[in-house]
Amino acid sequence: MARIGVVSISDGRGHVHARNAEFIQSKQDALVASLRAAGHEVVVGGDLVATNSLAVSVAREVAAADVDVTVFYYAVWSFPHFTMLAADATRSPLVLVASTDPTEPGLVGMLAAGGALDQIGRKHTRAWGAPDDADLAAKIGVHAQASAAVSSLHGSTFGRFGGRPMGMNTAVANTDQWMRKFGVDVEEIDQYELVLRAEQADGAEAKKAREWIEQHAAGVHYDGDKLTPELLERQIRSYLAIRDIIDERALDFSGIKAQPELTENFATMDVTEAFLNDPYDWNGPKQPHVCATEADMDGALTMQLFKAISGTPVLFADVRHYHADRDIWDLCNSGQHATWYAARSDDPAENLSKVNFYPEVFFFPAGGASVQHIAAPGEMTLGRLTRENGEYRLQLMLGEFENYDEATNKILVDQSTPEWPHAFARLDAPGEVFLSKFGANHIHAVPGDHRAALRAVAEQLDIRLDEWSRGSGS
């Protein structure tokens, strides 16, 4: 889950601390046990903080363990300047937690410490409750999870294959801003490298993969022109090539421009992108590697954060159409819909049994397979990092993927591009608000409600949160 540091702050008067030490220790032990029961690794300070020197040394000890978040715990009245010294000794996000046992003024200690941190502009969050309260552990865990996601960006490398696709400004970000705000470096890679490597890739491996796809997919619809076994193997060799480049250049996530150079002269990247984002391929389970269609930098960055929060593959799609009569959005594009989304099963065969590989359409003269399916139903967190006047914001909402009977699905699919993957989404955001304010043509989703953790991500990154719901109207 996450690594959480715990430092308990006490009273600076020796005789008062001596009286309170056993009480503080018992409360701290209960809190630590609750956090560990929730699955977190907990690093506990080696002493209760009752002097200036301990405030510094204990905080440094916990910080040295590279914790995702540090909890300053207040079971009693605590000298606020101890918090100030301890805060200066750690760089992780801070959560001030107060015991609500009425026999001691833990809330008073937390409020005094929090006010002091406010005065110097040190960001923190606050929580309170009984130390063994599962809800309190969950709240702390959300902030730790967010911090781990944010920290995972720092020191990472994004591999950008090609440049801006088709004049798409929202797909290009400022590399200096990425390094300054997120700690992410950008490695620029020419798409010709991918073509060269694909030509040199293992033909036997490509054949094995093609046969595995043919065996498990709902259908591979060869037409002798836009989709042939040779073209499918070219797409698979592209996957093998980019896997080699990822390993050689230590890329943490990536994006492929594709259009128009590859899609008009080589092959589409749909198969490559789908299996990079999948948690498996023909050789078995693997870690998903975020790869964004059209080298969408902010899209890939969003996906990397969503993956870190959810632990699942992340969906990438165009906002293709709004069926106003049904209040349903068709999220569809040629490119990355990981096959996992067809059924969201741990069994690749179950997912692929709902996936068709169709010949690509007129947009893409070079041909290849599109990866077509209808995303499985369920609750989804949707959103994206976008920019307004150069500043980042997180646009966030809850939604539901829906699926219908075969006839209804066909009606909806046929109204756009039936060969491409689709997710039919009911968004917890008014259509007029979404279309008026959403800052890109690409949107991203993960299963479940992860809004609490993503709110914490926005807070820790110091970016604006635009969260939409039916009742908000904005």
C-alpha positions in Angstrom: 0.0 0.0 0.0 2.2 2.9 1.3 5.0 3.6 3.7 3.8 5.9 6.6 5.9 7.5 9.2 4.5 8.2 12.7 6.0 10.7 15.1 4.2 11.4 18.4 4.5 14.9 19.8 4.4 15.5 23.6 4.5 18.2 26.2 7.9 19.9 26.8 7.6 20.0 30.5 9.5 17.1 31.9 7.1 16.2 34.7 4.1 16.5 32.4 5.7 14.3 29.7 6.6 11.7 32.3 3.0 11.6 33.4 1.7 11.3 29.8 4.3 9.1 28.2 2.5 5.8 28.8 -0.8 7.3 27.6 0.8 8.6 24.4 2.5 5.3 23.7 -0.7 3.3 24.1 -2.5 5.6 21.6 0.4 5.5 19.2 0.5 1.7 19.4 -3.2 1.5 18.6 -2.8 3.9 15.6 0.2 2.0 14.2 -1.7 -1.3 14.6 -4.6 0.1 12.7 -2.5 1.4 9.9 -0.7 -1.9 9.6 -4.0 -3.8 9.6 -5.0 -1.7 6.6 -1.9 -3.0 4.7 0.5 -0.2 5.1 4.2 -0.3 6.1 4.6 1.9 9.2 7.9 3.5 10.3 7.6 4.6 13.9 9.8 7.2 15.4 12.3 5.8 18.0 11.1 8.1 20.8 8.3 10.4 21.8 9.1 14.0 21.0 9.4 16.0 24.2 12.5 18.1 23.5 13.8 20.3 20.7 16.6 17.9 19.9 14.2 14.9 19.7 11.9 16.8 17.4 14.7 17.1 14.9 16.4 13.7 15.4 13.2 11.6 15.4 11.8 13.4 12.3 15.1 12.9 10.5 15.1 9.2 11.5 11.6 8.7 10.0 12.5 10.8 6.9 15.5 8.6 6.2 13.2 5.7 5.7 11.8 7.5 2.6 8.2 7.5 3.9 5.4 8.5 1.6 3.7 10.6 4.3 4.6 11.6 7.8 1.9 11.5 10.6 2.5 13.9 13.5 0.3 12.4 16.3 -1.2 14.4 19.1 -2.7 12.4 22.0 -2.1 15.2 24.5 -1.3 18.9 24.6 1.9 19.2 22.7 4.4 22.1 22.4 3.8 23.5 18.9 7.4 24.5 18.2 8.3 20.8 18.4 6.0 20.3 15.3 7.8 23.2 13.6 11.2 21.7 14.1 10.1 18.3 13.1 8.4 19.6 10.0 11.6 21.3 9.0 13.4 18.0 9.2 11.1 16.1 6.8 10.1 16.8 3.2 7.2 14.3 2.9 3.6 15.5 3.0 2.4 16.0 6.6 -0.8 14.7 8.2 -1.5 16.0 11.7 -3.7 13.5 13.6 -5.4 14.1 16.9 -6.7 11.6 19.3 -10.3 12.5 20.3 -10.1 10.9 23.8 -11.7 13.7 25.9 -9.5 12.9 28.9 -6.5 14.7 27.2 -6.4 17.8 25.0 -5.0 16.1 21.8 -7.3 18.3 19.6 -5.8 21.4 21.2 -2.3 20.2 20.4 -3.2 19.5 16.8 -4.9 22.9 16.3 -2.0 24.8 17.9 0.5 22.9 15.7 -1.6 23.3 12.6 -2.0 27.0 13.1 1.8 27.4 13.5 2.4 25.5 10.2 -0.2 27.7 8.5 1.7 30.8 9.6 4.9 29.7 7.7 3.0 28.3 4.8 3.8 24.7 5.3 1.1 22.6 3.7 -0.5 19.8 5.7 -3.7 18.0 6.2 -5.5 17.2 9.4 -7.4 14.2 10.7 -8.9 13.1 14.0 -10.5 10.2 15.7 -9.9 7.2 17.9 -6.5 5.6 17.0 -8.1 2.2 16.2 -10.8 3.8 14.0 -10.6 2.1 10.5 -12.0 5.3 8.9 -9.1 7.3 10.4 -6.6 4.8 9.0 -8.3 5.0 5.6 -8.1 8.8 5.6 -4.4 8.7 6.4 -4.0 6.0 3.8 -5.5 8.1 1.1 -2.9 10.9 1.6 -0.1 8.3 1.7 -1.4 6.7 -1.5 -1.5 10.1 -3.2 2.0 11.0 -2.0 3.3 7.7 -3.3 1.8 8.4 -6.7 3.2 11.9 -6.8 6.6 10.7 -5.6 6.6 8.0 -8.3 6.7 10.7 -11.0 9.9 12.3 -9.6 13.0 10.8 -11.3 10.9 9.1 -14.0 11.4 9.3 -17.8 8.8 9.7 -20.5 9.6 8.4 -23.9 8.1 10.5 -26.6 8.1 8.8 -30.0 7.6 11.5 -32.6 6.4 15.0 -32.1 3.1 16.8 -32.2 0.4 14.8 -34.0 -1.8 16.5 -36.5 -1.4 20.0 -34.9 -2.7 18.8 -31.6 -1.5 21.4 -29.1 -3.0 19.6 -26.0 -0.8 16.6 -26.7 2.4 18.7 -26.2 3.7 19.9 -22.8 6.5 22.1 -21.7 9.4 19.8 -20.7 10.9 22.4 -18.3 7.5 22.7 -16.6 7.3 18.9 -16.3 10.7 18.7 -14.6 10.0 21.6 -12.3 6.5 20.5 -11.2 6.6 16.7 -11.6 10.2 15.8 -11.7 9.8 14.0 -15.0 12.4 14.0 -17.8 11.4 13.6 -21.5 13.4 11.4 -23.8 12.8 12.4 -27.5 12.9 9.3 -29.8 12.4 9.4 -33.5 9.7 7.1 -34.8 12.2 5.7 -37.4 14.0 4.0 -34.5 10.8 2.0 -33.9 10.6 1.1 -37.6 14.2 -0.1 -37.7 13.8 -2.1 -34.5 10.5 -3.6 -35.7 12.2 -4.9 -38.9 14.9 -6.6 -36.8 12.5 -8.1 -34.2 12.2 -11.8 -33.7 10.0 -13.2 -36.4 9.3 -16.4 -34.5 8.1 -14.4 -31.5 5.8 -12.4 -33.7 4.3 -15.5 -35.2 3.8 -17.0 -31.8 2.0 -13.9 -30.7 -0.2 -13.8 -33.8 -1.3 -17.4 -33.3 -2.0 -16.7 -29.6 -4.2 -13.7 -30.6 -5.9 -15.8 -33.3 -6.6 -18.5 -30.8 -8.1 -16.3 -28.0 -9.7 -13.4 -29.7 -13.4 -13.2 -30.7 -12.1 -12.7 -34.2 -9.2 -11.7 -36.4 -10.9 -10.4 -39.5 -8.3 -10.6 -42.3 -9.4 -9.0 -45.5 -6.3 -9.6 -47.6 -5.6 -5.8 -47.9 -5.7 -3.6 -44.7 -5.3 -6.6 -42.4 -3.2 -9.6 -43.3 -1.2 -12.0 -41.1 1.9 -10.1 -42.2 0.5 -6.7 -41.2 -0.6 -8.1 -37.8 2.9 -9.5 -37.2 4.4 -6.1 -38.2 2.3 -4.5 -35.4 3.5 -7.2 -33.0 7.1 -6.6 -34.0 6.5 -2.9 -33.3 5.5 -4.0 -29.8 8.6 -6.1 -29.4 10.7 -3.2 -30.7 9.3 -0.6 -28.3 9.7 -3.1 -25.4 13.4 -3.3 -26.2 13.7 0.5 -26.4 11.8 0.9 -23.1 14.3 -1.5 -21.4 17.4 0.0 -23.0 16.4 3.6 -22.2 14.8 2.9 -18.9 11.5 4.6 -19.9 8.8 4.6 -17.2 6.0 5.6 -19.6 5.7 6.6 -23.2 3.6 7.9 -26.1 3.7 7.2 -29.8 2.8 9.9 -32.4 2.0 7.4 -35.2 -0.1 9.8 -37.3 0.5 10.4 -40.0 4.0 8.9 -40.7 3.4 5.4 -39.3 -0.3 5.2 -40.1 0.3 6.1 -43.8 3.6 4.3 -44.4 4.1 1.5 -41.9 1.2 0.3 -39.7 -1.1 1.6 -37.0 0.1 1.3 -33.4 -3.2 0.0 -32.0 -1.9 -3.5 -31.2 1.4 -2.2 -29.8 -0.3 0.4 -27.5 -3.0 -2.0 -26.3 -0.6 -4.7 -25.2 1.8 -2.2 -23.7 -1.0 -1.0 -21.5 -2.3 -4.5 -20.7 -1.2 -6.4 -17.6 -0.3 -9.4 -19.8 0.8 -10.5 -23.3 1.3 -13.9 -24.9 4.1 -14.7 -22.5 2.0 -14.2 -19.4 1.5 -11.6 -16.7 3.5 -8.3 -16.8 3.4 -4.8 -15.5 1.3 -2.4 -17.6 3.4 0.2 -19.3 1.5 3.4 -19.9 1.7 4.3 -23.5 -0.5 7.2 -24.9 -1.9 7.4 -28.3 -0.7 10.4 -30.4 2.2 10.9 -28.0 -0.2 12.8 -25.8 2.1 14.0 -23.0 -0.5 15.3 -20.5 -2.6 12.2 -21.3 0.3 9.9 -20.5 1.0 11.9 -17.3 -2.6 11.5 -16.2 -2.5 7.8 -17.0 0.7 7.4 -15.0 -0.9 9.0 -12.0 -4.1 7.1 -12.4 -2.2 3.8 -12.6 -0.2 4.6 -9.5 -3.5 5.3 -7.6 -5.6 2.4 -8.9 -3.0 -0.3 -9.6 -4.8 -1.1 -12.9 -4.4 -0.4 -16.6 -5.8 3.0 -17.6 -8.2 3.7 -20.4 -7.4 6.3 -23.0 -10.1 7.5 -25.4 -11.4 10.4 -27.5 -14.6 12.0 -26.3 -16.2 10.9 -29.6 -20.0 11.6 -29.2 -22.7 12.6 -26.7 -25.9 10.7 -27.2 -28.1 13.4 -25.6 -31.2 11.3 -25.8 -29.6 8.6 -23.6 -27.3 11.0 -21.6 -24.5 8.6 -22.7 -21.0 9.4 -24.0 -19.2 7.3 -26.6 -15.6 7.2 -25.6 -13.9 5.8 -28.7 -10.7 6.2 -30.7 -8.3 4.1 -32.7 -5.4 3.4 -30.4 -5.1 2.5 -26.8 -8.0 0.6 -25.3 -6.1 -2.1 -23.4 -7.8 -5.5 -24.0 -8.2 -5.8 -20.2 -11.1 -3.4 -20.4 -13.2 -5.8 -22.4 -14.0 -7.8 -19.3 -11.5 -6.5 -16.7 -10.6 -10.1 -15.9 -7.3 -11.5 -14.5 -7.7 -14.2 -17.3 -6.4 -12.8 -20.7 -8.5 -15.4 -22.5 -11.7 -14.0 -20.9 -10.9 -10.5 -22.0 -9.8 -11.5 -25.5 -12.9 -13.5 -26.1 -14.7 -10.2 -26.3 -12.1 -8.5 -28.5 -12.2 -8.3 -32.3 -9.2 -7.3 -34.5 -10.6 -5.5 -37.5 -8.9 -4.1 -40.6 -8.2 -0.4 -40.0 -10.4 2.2 -41.8 -9.7 4.8 -44.4 -7.9 7.2 -42.0 -4.9 4.8 -42.0 -3.7 3.7 -45.5 -0.8 1.6 -44.1 -3.4 -0.7 -42.5 -3.1 -3.1 -39.6 -5.5 -4.2 -37.0 -7.7 -2.1 -34.7 -8.4 -3.5 -31.3 -12.2 -3.5 -31.0 -14.4 -4.2 -28.0 -17.0 -2.6 -25.8 -15.6 -1.8 -22.3 -17.2 -3.8 -19.5 -19.7 -2.0 -17.2 -18.9 -0.6 -13.8 -18.1 2.5 -11.7 -15.3 4.6 -13.1 -13.2 7.5 -12.1 -12.6 9.7 -15.2 -10.6 12.9 -15.8 -7.4 14.4 -17.1 -4.7 16.9 -16.3 -5.2 19.9 -18.6 -3.8 23.4 -18.7 -5.4 26.8 -18.6 -3.2 29.8 -19.2 -0.2 27.6 -18.7 -1.2 26.3 -15.3 -2.1 22.7 -14.6 -5.5 21.7 -13.3 -7.0 18.2 -12.6 -10.5 17.8 -14.2 -12.2 15.0 -12.3 -15.5 13.2 -12.2 -17.2 10.0 -11.4 -19.0 7.9 -14.0 -20.4 4.6 -15.0 -19.5 2.4 -18.0 -22.7 0.8 -19.4 -23.3 -2.1 -21.7 -26.5 -3.1 -23.5 -28.0 -5.8 -25.5 -26.4 -6.8 -28.7 -28.9 -4.8 -30.9 -28.5 -1.6 -28.9 -24.7 -1.9 -28.8 -24.7 -2.3 -32.6 -26.9 0.8 -33.1 -24.6 2.9 -30.9 -21.3 1.6 -32.4 -22.5 1.9 -35.9 -23.1 5.6 -35.4 -19.4 6.3 -35.1 -16.6 3.9 -36.1 -17.6 0.3 -35.4 -14.1 -1.0 -36.0 -12.7 0.9 -33.0 -13.1 0.2 -29.3 -15.9 1.9 -27.4 -16.8 2.7 -23.8 -20.3 3.9 -23.2 -20.1 6.2 -20.2 -22.7 8.0 -18.0 -20.8 10.8 -16.5 -21.6 12.5 -13.2 -21.2 15.8 -14.9 -23.8 17.7 -16.9 -23.2 17.5 -20.7 -23.3 21.2 -21.1 -20.7 21.8 -18.4 -18.4 19.0 -19.7 -18.5 20.2 -23.3 -18.0 23.9 -22.2 -15.1 23.3 -19.8 -13.2 20.1 -20.5 -9.7 21.0 -21.8 -8.8 18.3 -24.2 -10.2 15.8 -26.7 -8.7 12.8 -24.8 -10.1 11.5 -21.5 -8.9 8.7 -19.2 -10.5 6.3 -16.7 -9.9 3.7 -14.1 -12.3 1.3 -12.4 -13.7 2.4 -9.0 -14.1 5.6 -7.1 -10.6 7.1 -6.6 -11.6 10.7 -6.2 -10.4 11.1 -2.6 -6.9 10.0 -3.5 -6.9 12.2 -6.6 -8.1 15.2 -4.6 -5.1 14.6 -2.4 -2.8 14.4 -5.5 -4.1 17.8 -6.7 -3.5 19.3 -3.2 0.0 17.9 -3.0 0.9 19.0 -6.5 -0.6 22.4 -5.7 -2.8 22.4 -8.8 -6.4 23.4 -9.2 -9.1 20.8 -8.9 -12.1 21.1 -11.2 -14.5 18.4 -9.9 -17.8 18.1 -11.6 -21.0 16.4 -10.4 -24.7 16.7 -11.2 -25.3 19.0 -8.3 -22.4 21.3 -8.7 -23.3 22.9 -12.0 -19.6 23.9 -12.5 
